Amino acid sequence: MTTALDTLKRPVNRLICLGVAFAALGALVNLVPFIGLTELGRLLLAGSADSKTLWLWAALVVIALSLGWMASGVALWLTHVADHRLQSSLREAMVRKLGRVPLGWYTDTTSGAVRKVVQDDLEDLHHLVAHHAVELTAAIVTPLAGLLWLAMLNWRLALLAVLTLPIYAVAYTLMMRGFGAKMQLLDKSMTRVSAAIVEFVHGIAVVKAFGQVGQAHRSYQQAVNQFSEQYAGWVKPLLRLEAFSSMALSVPVILLVSLGVGSLLLAHGWITPLELFAETLVAVVIPQSLLVINQSLTAQRTALAAADRIEALLDVEELPSPKACVQPQGSDIRFEQVQFGYDAEHLILKGVDLHCPAGSVTALVGASGAGKSTLAKLVPRFHDVNAGRICVGGADVREIDPRQLYQHVGFVLQDAQLVHGTVADNLRLGRPDASDAEVEAAARSAQIHARIQALPRGYQSVIGEDAIFSGGEAQRVSIARTLLADTPVLILDEATSHADPESEALIQDALSALARGRTVLVIAHRLPSISGVDQIVVLDQGRVLESGRHEHLLNANGAYARLWRAGTETPAVEMSL
Ligand SMILES: Nc1ncnc2c1ncn2[C@@H]1O[C@H](COP(=O)(O)OP(=O)(O)OP(=O)(O)O)[C@@H](O)[C@H]1O
């Protein structure tokens, strides 16, 4: 069966195979010093060899050692080149993919998963590609070739070299019994501990305010105690076995067995002292090899899971690109019988018809969950409609080149996203060639210039380092960025619900500057702020219930009038869009 890993590794398989060949060669050459030392011993014991022959064998041992190291070095170099190529092609493929998936694919969960793939999974893959094959090959070839050599000298030697292995094998099998189920149990307990920590830290303010620190702390304590008990219950008997199996593979025990049992064989005349010397050389290599094999197989399991996640990311469906691109002519937005659902069974929008004339401001209002954000986000293709179509400047958004669509349609969402970099870089995202004066003018209009100037390095301050913005300030930076990008169509998710009154007033001023002269579709959460707009559209369960100007809708005494009466009970700051 072809695994995700096989598919990913295919382009660099030849390099890895070459690396494995060098690793096998290095492992075989590494055996030559054993043979050389044994031969030297034989010559010295016989006392017949001339010094030239002795020096030749000694030189062979040194040369073989050097060649062995070189071959292992070349093997690792080849697999590191393979890994480097694979990583860079995977990173490129990921960046390409991330640029082509629909914007709506990005959520907190997917962002976390992407971070894991890019940071951790690629690193796990590095071990597998750059080290696993080479180290595993050496760990298998060296002892096997050694045992073969011993068997050729005297079959009893090969048996003597692996005499302690059955003890290790039995202890290891006992240790691994029920390993999967026990790990699952421990994982669950660990998850409970993590959840208790998160719960405790998350709600610390409330917990403290209500004087319940002891209570919250107790649930964490219980989770930790349960984990400790389970862990101790599993590990205690395991430790005895672990000690037993490690002992069977420890060099002193191997030497003791080799020399003890070897002496008996010597006494019976079944082996010679020199053969016993050769056996000891090979026997002490075996534990290290087994350790490497064990570690390598564990790393392989981790890497296989990482490869699955990498492949899953590379398989995410992309936003279909248009075959022949259409240019938008103008900046009106038209929704025609738009239907959309996040999954096939549940339609969120059930046939929306709506026209936002060029240069006008349309506000979407309605109960929470009515589909306002969903409808607005379909314009910049966060998702594509299931049926119907959305046109900007007369062109179906699916037929506009995505780059041109983003030059035409800007958006400011509630959750202002600032990227790592300077404040100026953040402002220039939509227009990299904007001059300093233009950047500053946009920041002034968005009511954020003074705040940026107060930062230690002004516009050159770095987000998250010396530029820490509050939610409202980040929102104004994002408005300035959109102002600078100067798109004729704007989607605004009114984000003033969590801001304090002063910040809210500043955001409203910034939004008013942004809206001037553009076609704006604003998702309004607070009705008083949009009473002056050109068109108000009431959405209800994915359908347009009514639309018109504020006074007209109030007079109609329908859904909007009810929302207005309910909403105006809380004071608000007027927004003059
Ligand atoms: N990414 C998503 N995946 C699945 N369902 C979603 C997603 N985003 C929104 N929904 C669902 O779609 C429906 C409409 O949500 P939407 O956010 O468009 O409503 P809204 O009118 O903007 O609400 P609010 O005023 O609370 O923001 C809701 O039932 C919501 O749970």
The ligand as an SDF file (V2000), in Angstrom:
LIG
                    3D

 31 33  0  0  0  0  0  0  0  0999 V2000
  -17.3540   28.6320    9.0070 N   0  0  0  0  0  0  0  0  0  0  0  0
  -18.5520   28.1500    9.2710 C   0  0  0  0  0  0  0  0  0  0  0  0
  -18.7910   26.8270    9.1830 N   0  0  0  0  0  0  0  0  0  0  0  0
  -19.9970   26.3160    9.4240 C   0  0  0  0  0  0  0  0  0  0  0  0
  -21.0790   27.0630    9.7670 N   0  0  0  0  0  0  0  0  0  0  0  0
  -20.9160   28.3820    9.8780 C   0  0  0  0  0  0  0  0  0  0  0  0
  -19.6470   29.0030    9.6380 C   0  0  0  0  0  0  0  0  0  0  0  0
  -19.7850   30.3480    9.8180 N   0  0  0  0  0  0  0  0  0  0  0  0
  -21.0710   30.5460   10.1560 C   0  0  0  0  0  0  0  0  0  0  0  0
  -21.7520   29.3780   10.1890 N   0  0  0  0  0  0  0  0  0  0  0  0
  -23.1820   29.2040   10.4840 C   0  0  0  0  0  0  0  0  0  0  0  0
  -23.9260   29.9250    9.5140 O   0  0  0  0  0  0  0  0  0  0  0  0
  -25.0390   30.5550   10.1050 C   0  0  0  0  0  0  0  0  0  0  0  0
  -25.0250   32.0470    9.7520 C   0  0  0  0  0  0  0  0  0  0  0  0
  -23.8730   32.6150   10.3720 O   0  0  0  0  0  0  0  0  0  0  0  0
  -23.4390   34.1240   10.0930 P   0  0  0  0  0  0  0  0  0  0  0  0
  -22.1890   34.3700   10.8500 O   0  0  0  0  0  0  0  0  0  0  0  0
  -23.4350   34.3710    8.6430 O   0  0  0  0  0  0  0  0  0  0  0  0
  -24.6540   34.9150   10.7580 O   0  0  0  0  0  0  0  0  0  0  0  0
  -24.7260   36.4280   11.1620 P   0  0  0  0  0  0  0  0  0  0  0  0
  -26.0850   36.8710   10.7660 O   0  0  0  0  0  0  0  0  0  0  0  0
  -23.5810   37.1980   10.6030 O   0  0  0  0  0  0  0  0  0  0  0  0
  -24.6040   36.3160   12.7400 O   0  0  0  0  0  0  0  0  0  0  0  0
  -23.9290   37.3120   13.7840 P   0  0  0  0  0  0  0  0  0  0  0  0
  -24.7110   38.5790   13.7590 O   0  0  0  0  0  0  0  0  0  0  0  0
  -24.0680   36.5980   15.0880 O   0  0  0  0  0  0  0  0  0  0  0  0
  -22.4990   37.4710   13.3530 O   0  0  0  0  0  0  0  0  0  0  0  0
  -24.9530   30.3010   11.5930 C   0  0  0  0  0  0  0  0  0  0  0  0
  -25.8430   29.2490   11.8940 O   0  0  0  0  0  0  0  0  0  0  0  0
  -23.5430   29.8430   11.8110 C   0  0  0  0  0  0  0  0  0  0  0  0
  -23.4760   28.9030   12.8390 O   0  0  0  0  0  0  0  0  0  0  0  0
  1  2  1  0
  2  3  1  0
  2  7  2  0
  3  4  2  0
  4  5  1  0
  5  6  2  0
  6  7  1  0
  6 10  1  0
  7  8  1  0
  8  9  2  0
  9 10  1  0
 10 11  1  0
 11 12  1  0
 11 30  1  0
 12 13  1  0
 13 14  1  0
 13 28  1  0
 14 15  1  0
 15 16  1  0
 16 17  2  0
 16 18  1  0
 16 19  1  0
 19 20  1  0
 20 21  2  0
 20 22  1  0
 20 23  1  0
 23 24  1  0
 24 25  2  0
 24 26  1  0
 24 27  1  0
 28 29  1  0
 28 30  1  0
 30 31  1  0
M  END
$$$$
